[in-house]
Amino acid sequence: MYVRVELKICEGCGALWLRRGIQDGIWCVACARRLTGFPQPKGKHAGGRPRLARAQGCCSARRNRAAGGTA
């Protein structure tokens, strides 16, 4: 009987460990235990500043020309 494992580097502390598959995660056992106290993320977000809404209509062409673009 064979057991398939992957040699991984923990993203928390940099330790080498063996992972049995993708179900074991990206952290070693010690870091996984440490991270259980943190709240789960609510969802993915891009981070940074939110994008400004694009102007529609006649003003958008003027804004492009002022920035050096072609209208």
Protein Blocks (a to p, Z undefined) as FASTA:
>chain_A
ZZdddddddfklopacddfbjknojbdfklmmmmmmpccdfbdceehjddddddehjklm
mmmmmnopaZZ
